[in-house]
């Protein structure tokens, strides 16, 4: 078996590249009018499949946690994730291709004015279960209580319905979900930067991991990632250096 054949077998053991597409983050992916997955994740997956010379099979999930489970189990060959040490035990990550900001949302009348005000007893912070924000805030918050919505797109609805003190998530999604509902504001600074990367099951081998890392670097330096952001009209995020 040649090295090229070994590499293709590592990425596409079923004969196609199964790419896990998480619809839980609108910066990365969504659906078109025909309900097909679209977005920068889909574009990168298609470019990788083309480079490998195999067909692409999108595997669509609704949450980051489900994406991690799917790729970790080997039920998908690549995925798109926020880099987190808990996930690195099962997934080999590339360097990030995007930097995404996480913000807090509060009622306008809230006494919470800064990020430091959030971590206080009696404050309940709504996050998407298993999201990068959930993992990060679970480590960082010492006094506030974390309330987990079933998905990231459900965070604002859970926050509103439960009359909670704070919602946490992707800045663009919070802004979009609260649009048309007066009486709320984002705090003035991000509480974290998500390092969005590609990844594959850690057992696929060092050669596959290096190939994927090189692919992501080339997609950044060639301008492909920046062009994909423009094509899908995504603002407020930056291409990782």
N, C-alpha and C positions, 0 to 999 in steps of 0.2 A: 504493500500500500504506500503510495506517495504521501509526502507531507501534506500536499493540498487536499488529498482525499481524506486524510486523517482529520484535518481541520474542518472540512465540511461535515464529516461524521460527528465531530464534537458539537458543532453548532446545530446541525439538522439531522439528528439520529432517525427521525421518522421520514426523512426525505424532503421536508419543508421546514422553513424557519418559523417556529411558533413564537410569536411576539406577544407578550402580555401587555395589553393596553388598559390603563386605569383611567376611567372616566370621572373619577372623584376629584380631579384637579383640572379646572377648565383652562388653565394655562397650558396644559400638556395635551389634552385630547377632549373631543366631544363627538357629536353625531351630526351628519349632514341631513338634508331634507329626506333622503332615502334611508335614514337610520344607519348609515355606514359610519364606522369610526374614522375621524379625521383629526388632524392636528400634528404638532411637531413630533410627537412620539411615533405616530404612524409614518410620517415622512422618513424619519431616521431608520425605522424598522425596514421600510421598503428599500432604502438605499443600501442597507446592510445585506438584505436578501439578494439584491441585484448584484452586489459585489461578490457574494458567495456563489452566485449562479443557481439559486434555488428559488422556489416560489415562497411567497409570504402567506402565513395563516395567522391573522390577528385573533387573539384570545382576549375577549373583552371582560373586564371586571369593574366593579363599582367602588372599590375601596383600595387604599394602599395596602392594608393588612392582607386582603385577599390576593393582591399581586405578589406580595412577599411569599405567601403560602404556595401559590401556584408555581413560581419559579424555584423556590427552595425544594419543592417536591419533584422537580424535573418535569412537571406537566406543561411547562413552557420553556423555551430555550433562552430567551432574553427578556428583559423587562426594563422599566424606567422607574427609578426610585430616588428618594432623598437618602443620602448617605447617612447611616446611623450605625454605631458600633454593635447594637443588638442584632442588626440584620446581617452584619459582615461575617457571622459565624457560618452562614449557609450560602451567601451570595458574594461573588467576586465583583467588586465595583470598579468602574473606570474612574478617572478624574471627572469632576463635574463638567457638564456642558452648559448649564444654566444656573443662575443664582436667583432665588425667589424669596421675597420678603414675607415674613409672618408678622401680623399686627393683631392688636387687641381692639375689640369693639365694645363700647359701653353706652348706657343711656346718657343723654346730654346732661341730665341733672346729677349724674353720678359723682361722688366725691373722689373717685379714681381719676387722677390727672396725669400720672406718669406710670411707666412700667413698674417702677418700684412699689407703687401703691397697690398693685394687684396681689402680691403675695402676703395677704393678711388673713387672719382667722375670720371666718364668716363670709369670705368671698368665694363664690363658686364660678369656676371657669369651664365653659363648654368647649370641647374639642371633638374632632372626628376620631372615633375609636381606631386605634392602631396607626394613626397618621404620624408623620414626623413630628408634628406639634405635640401630639399625645406623648410620644416617647421622650421628647426634649423636656416638656414641662413636668412630666412625672419625675424626672431627675432633678429639675431645677427648683420647683416650687416646694417650699417647706411648710407653709401655713395654709395657703388657699386649698380648697377642695376641687378636684377635677371631676367634671361631669362628662361622660362620654356619649355623644350622639352616635347613632348607628353608622353614619357616613359623614364625610366632610361636607357634602352639599346639604346635609340636614342640620348643620350646626346652627345656622341663624334661626331656623324655624324652632329648633329645640330651645334655643336661647330666649326667643320671644314667648313661646308657649309656656315655658317654665318660669318666666320672670326672673331669670338669673342675672348675676351681676356683670359677667364678662363673657364674651365669645372670643375664641382665638382661631386664626386660620390664615389662608392666603389672602393678601390684601385685596386683590382684584375680585375674589369671590365674595368676600365680606361686603365690599362696596356694591357689587351687583345684587346680592341677595337682600340688602337693606334698602335698595333704591325704591322710592315710593312710600317708604315707611318713615315718617319724620320722627325726630326725637332721639336720634342716636348719632354717635360720632366715633371715629377711630382715634386712638391715642396718637400722639405726635411723633412717635418713633417706633421703629420695628423692634420686636423682642428677639428675633432670630433671623438668620439667613439660611435658607435651605439650599444645600449643595446637591443639585439634581444631576444624577448620573445614570449611565446604563449599567446593567449587571447581568451575569449569567450564573447558573448553578456552580458552586465552587468545585464540584467534582468533575467538571468538564475539562480541567487541565490547564496548566500554565500557558501553553501555546495559544489556546483559545482566548484566555484572559488577556494576554498581550496583544493579540490581534484586535480584540474589541477595544482595548485602550488606545491603540494606534488609530483605529477607525474614528473614534470620538475626537481625538486630537485633530485629525485631518478635517472632520466636519466643522470644527470650530475655526481652524486657521484658513480654510478655503472660503469662509463666509456662508457656508450652507446653513448653519444654525441661525445666523442673523437673518438670512433671507427667508427662512421658514417662519420666523417670528413676524416678519413683515407680511408674508403671504397670508398668515392666519390672523393678522391684525391684533397681535398680542403686545401690549405695552406694560411698562412698569417692571419688567424683568431685564436682566442683562446676561450677555454671553459670558460664561466663566473664562477668566484668563488662562 
